[in-house]
Amino acid sequence: MSNEVGRQELLVLGDSHSPVFNHPLFQEKFPNMHFNVVTVIGATASGLENPNSTTQAYPIFRAALKNTAAKHIIVMLGEVDTGFVIWYRAQKYQDSVAAMLNKAITSYSRFLAEINSAFEVICISAPLPTIQDGNDWGDIANARREVTASQVERTALTLDFNRLMQTFCAQNDIRYLMLDSVSLGEHGIVKAELLNHNRNDHHYDQAQYSRLLAGGLAGIIGTG
């Protein structure tokens, strides 16, 4: 804990993509800040309002918010929604993808508005899908096998999700870090350089992702 003395806490709430904030680049770029990362694997925007959520992300995040000394709260959710949950629920409940997208947006928006009443919130755009069509490798790909949407379709939905959340944040005085333009490559899918070197890992390459995030955050909160 000694290395945290005298440094301003910045609380990060997110899914399995959030540990990128533990990358050494953040300590280098923000020497006066301590990134307190609270990760809930599999957390979704859709499930925040569900008391029976498997991950119980909402009470975990609420507990972290209650105990933090941070002024800024970074929130990054949505990849699990646009890559899996929205499609799965549309199939399961025989409803439209648009309706499931709207539910996710509504749930996420309410959560951000709730936090924004007491903190300065920074919402991060959801990472673009990296799991390619027909992949049968890795636990995540296997778990999402029931979803038949192509990578291009999943990417398009992620772009829609991010644009809608960006609009909500702009209308509610919440800062938003949009990374779509620097993440989208040719053919409507993620840039190859963002892919993890481990083909079984659907998370972005941590060095590349941390560089994008640190650059964007420096423009929002400075460097401490």
C-alpha positions as CSV (number, residue, x, y, z in Angstrom):
1,M,0.0,0.0,0.0
2,S,3.0,2.3,0.5
3,N,3.2,3.1,-3.2
4,E,-0.4,4.5,-3.1
5,V,0.4,7.1,-0.4
6,G,-0.1,10.6,-1.6
7,R,-1.7,9.5,-4.9
8,Q,-5.2,10.3,-5.9
9,E,-7.5,7.3,-6.2
10,L,-9.3,6.7,-9.5
11,L,-11.9,3.9,-9.2
12,V,-12.4,1.6,-12.2
13,L,-15.6,-0.5,-12.5
14,G,-15.7,-3.0,-15.3
15,D,-15.8,-6.4,-16.8
16,S,-12.9,-8.6,-17.7
17,H,-11.4,-5.9,-20.0
18,S,-10.9,-3.6,-17.0
19,P,-7.6,-5.1,-15.7
20,V,-5.9,-3.3,-18.6
21,F,-5.7,-0.4,-16.1
22,N,-3.2,-2.4,-14.1
23,H,-0.8,-2.1,-17.0
24,P,2.5,-0.3,-16.0
25,L,1.8,2.4,-18.6
26,F,-0.9,4.0,-16.4
27,Q,1.5,4.4,-13.5
28,E,4.0,5.9,-15.9
29,K,1.5,8.3,-17.5
30,F,-0.4,9.2,-14.4
31,P,2.2,9.2,-11.6
32,N,0.0,11.0,-9.1
33,M,-2.9,8.6,-9.5
34,H,-3.7,5.1,-8.2
35,F,-6.0,3.1,-10.4
36,N,-8.2,1.0,-8.1
37,V,-9.6,-1.6,-10.5
38,V,-12.7,-3.5,-9.5
39,T,-13.3,-6.3,-12.0
40,V,-16.4,-8.5,-12.3
41,I,-15.8,-11.2,-14.8
42,G,-18.8,-11.4,-17.2
43,A,-20.4,-8.2,-15.9
44,T,-23.0,-6.8,-18.3
45,A,-24.8,-3.5,-18.8
46,S,-28.0,-5.6,-19.3
47,G,-27.7,-7.3,-15.9
48,L,-27.1,-4.2,-13.7
49,E,-30.8,-3.9,-12.9
50,N,-31.3,-7.7,-12.4
51,P,-31.2,-8.6,-8.7
52,N,-30.8,-12.3,-9.7
53,S,-27.8,-11.5,-12.0
54,T,-25.3,-14.4,-11.9
55,T,-22.3,-12.0,-11.5
56,Q,-23.9,-9.8,-8.9
57,A,-22.0,-6.9,-10.5
58,Y,-24.3,-4.2,-9.2
59,P,-23.9,-4.8,-5.5
60,I,-20.2,-5.4,-6.0
61,F,-19.9,-2.0,-7.8
62,R,-22.1,-0.3,-5.2
63,A,-19.9,-1.5,-2.4
64,A,-16.8,-0.2,-4.1
65,L,-18.4,3.1,-4.6
66,K,-19.4,3.3,-1.0
67,N,-15.9,2.7,0.2
68,T,-13.9,4.8,-2.4
69,A,-12.2,8.1,-1.8
70,A,-12.0,8.7,-5.6
71,K,-13.5,11.7,-7.3
72,H,-13.4,10.1,-10.8
73,I,-15.1,6.8,-11.6
74,I,-14.2,5.0,-14.8
75,V,-16.9,2.6,-16.0
76,M,-16.4,0.1,-18.9
77,L,-19.1,-2.4,-19.7
78,G,-20.9,-3.5,-22.8
79,E,-18.6,-6.0,-24.6
80,V,-20.4,-9.0,-23.1
81,D,-23.7,-7.5,-24.1
82,T,-22.9,-6.7,-27.7
83,G,-20.9,-9.8,-28.3
84,F,-23.2,-12.3,-26.7
85,V,-26.0,-11.3,-24.3
86,I,-28.1,-9.2,-26.6
87,W,-28.0,-11.8,-29.4
88,Y,-28.7,-14.7,-27.0
89,R,-31.7,-13.0,-25.3
90,A,-33.1,-12.0,-28.7
91,Q,-33.0,-15.7,-29.7
92,K,-34.2,-17.0,-26.3
93,Y,-37.1,-14.7,-25.9
94,Q,-37.9,-14.4,-29.6
95,D,-37.6,-10.7,-29.5
96,S,-35.7,-8.2,-31.7
97,V,-32.0,-7.4,-31.3
98,A,-33.0,-3.7,-31.2
99,A,-35.3,-4.3,-28.2
100,M,-32.6,-6.1,-26.3
101,L,-30.1,-3.4,-27.2
102,N,-32.5,-0.8,-25.9
103,K,-32.8,-2.7,-22.6
104,A,-29.0,-2.8,-22.2
105,I,-28.8,0.9,-23.0
106,T,-31.5,1.8,-20.5
107,S,-29.9,-0.3,-17.7
108,Y,-26.4,1.1,-18.3
109,S,-27.7,4.7,-18.6
110,R,-29.5,4.5,-15.3
111,F,-26.4,3.1,-13.6
112,L,-24.2,5.9,-14.9
113,A,-26.8,8.6,-14.0
114,E,-26.9,7.2,-10.5
115,I,-23.1,7.3,-10.1
116,N,-22.9,10.7,-11.7
117,S,-25.0,12.3,-8.9
118,A,-22.0,11.8,-6.6
119,F,-18.9,11.4,-8.7
120,E,-17.3,12.6,-11.9
121,V,-17.9,9.7,-14.3
122,I,-15.9,8.7,-17.3
123,C,-17.6,6.0,-19.5
124,I,-15.3,4.0,-21.8
125,S,-16.6,2.7,-25.2
126,A,-17.0,-1.1,-25.3
127,P,-14.2,-2.9,-27.1
128,L,-15.0,-4.2,-30.5
129,P,-15.5,-8.0,-31.0
130,T,-12.3,-10.0,-31.6
131,I,-13.8,-13.5,-31.8
132,Q,-13.8,-14.4,-35.5
133,D,-16.5,-16.3,-37.3
134,G,-16.5,-20.1,-36.8
135,N,-13.8,-20.0,-34.0
136,D,-14.1,-23.0,-31.7
137,W,-11.1,-22.1,-29.5
138,G,-11.1,-20.8,-26.0
139,D,-13.6,-20.9,-23.2
140,I,-15.2,-17.6,-24.2
141,A,-15.7,-18.6,-27.8
142,N,-17.2,-21.9,-26.7
143,A,-19.5,-20.2,-24.2
144,R,-20.7,-17.8,-27.0
145,R,-21.1,-20.5,-29.6
146,E,-24.9,-20.4,-29.5
147,V,-24.8,-16.9,-31.0
148,T,-24.8,-17.1,-34.8
149,A,-24.2,-13.4,-35.5
150,S,-21.1,-12.8,-37.6
151,Q,-18.2,-10.7,-36.4
152,V,-19.3,-7.9,-38.8
153,E,-22.8,-8.0,-37.3
154,R,-21.5,-8.1,-33.7
155,T,-19.2,-5.2,-34.5
156,A,-22.0,-3.1,-36.1
157,L,-24.1,-3.7,-32.9
158,T,-21.1,-2.6,-30.7
159,L,-20.7,0.6,-32.8
160,D,-24.5,1.3,-32.3
161,F,-24.2,0.6,-28.6
162,N,-21.2,2.9,-28.2
163,R,-22.9,5.7,-30.2
164,L,-26.0,5.5,-28.2
165,M,-24.1,5.6,-24.9
166,Q,-22.0,8.5,-26.2
167,T,-25.2,10.4,-26.9
168,F,-26.6,9.7,-23.5
169,C,-23.4,10.8,-21.8
170,A,-23.3,14.0,-23.8
171,Q,-26.8,14.8,-22.8
172,N,-26.2,14.1,-19.1
173,D,-22.8,15.8,-18.5
174,I,-20.9,12.5,-18.3
175,R,-17.6,12.3,-20.0
176,Y,-17.2,9.6,-22.6
177,L,-14.0,8.1,-24.1
178,M,-14.9,6.9,-27.6
179,L,-12.3,4.6,-29.1
180,D,-14.3,3.3,-32.1
181,S,-12.5,5.4,-34.8
182,V,-9.1,4.2,-33.7
183,S,-10.1,0.6,-33.1
184,L,-12.1,-0.1,-36.3
185,G,-10.1,-1.6,-39.2
186,E,-10.9,-2.7,-42.7
187,H,-13.9,-4.8,-43.6
188,G,-16.0,-3.6,-40.6
189,I,-14.0,-5.4,-37.9
190,V,-11.4,-4.6,-35.3
191,K,-7.9,-3.6,-36.3
192,A,-5.5,-6.6,-36.4
193,E,-2.9,-4.8,-34.2
194,L,-5.4,-4.7,-31.3
195,L,-5.8,-8.5,-31.3
196,N,-4.2,-10.4,-28.5
197,H,-1.1,-12.5,-29.3
198,N,-2.7,-15.4,-27.5
199,R,-5.4,-16.5,-30.0
200,N,-7.4,-18.0,-27.1
201,D,-7.7,-14.6,-25.4
202,H,-10.5,-12.4,-26.7
203,H,-9.2,-9.3,-24.9
204,Y,-7.3,-6.6,-26.7
205,D,-3.5,-6.7,-26.7
206,Q,-2.8,-5.0,-23.3
207,A,0.0,-2.8,-24.5
208,Q,-1.9,-1.5,-27.5
209,Y,-5.1,-1.0,-25.5
210,S,-3.4,0.8,-22.6
211,R,-1.8,3.2,-25.0
212,L,-5.2,4.1,-26.5
213,L,-6.8,4.5,-23.1
214,A,-4.0,6.4,-21.5
215,G,-3.9,8.8,-24.4
216,G,-7.7,9.4,-24.3
217,L,-7.8,9.8,-20.5
218,A,-4.9,12.3,-20.5
219,G,-7.2,14.6,-22.5
220,I,-10.0,14.2,-20.0
221,I,-8.3,14.2,-16.6
222,G,-4.8,15.3,-17.3
223,T,-1.9,13.4,-16.0
224,G,-2.4,14.0,-12.3
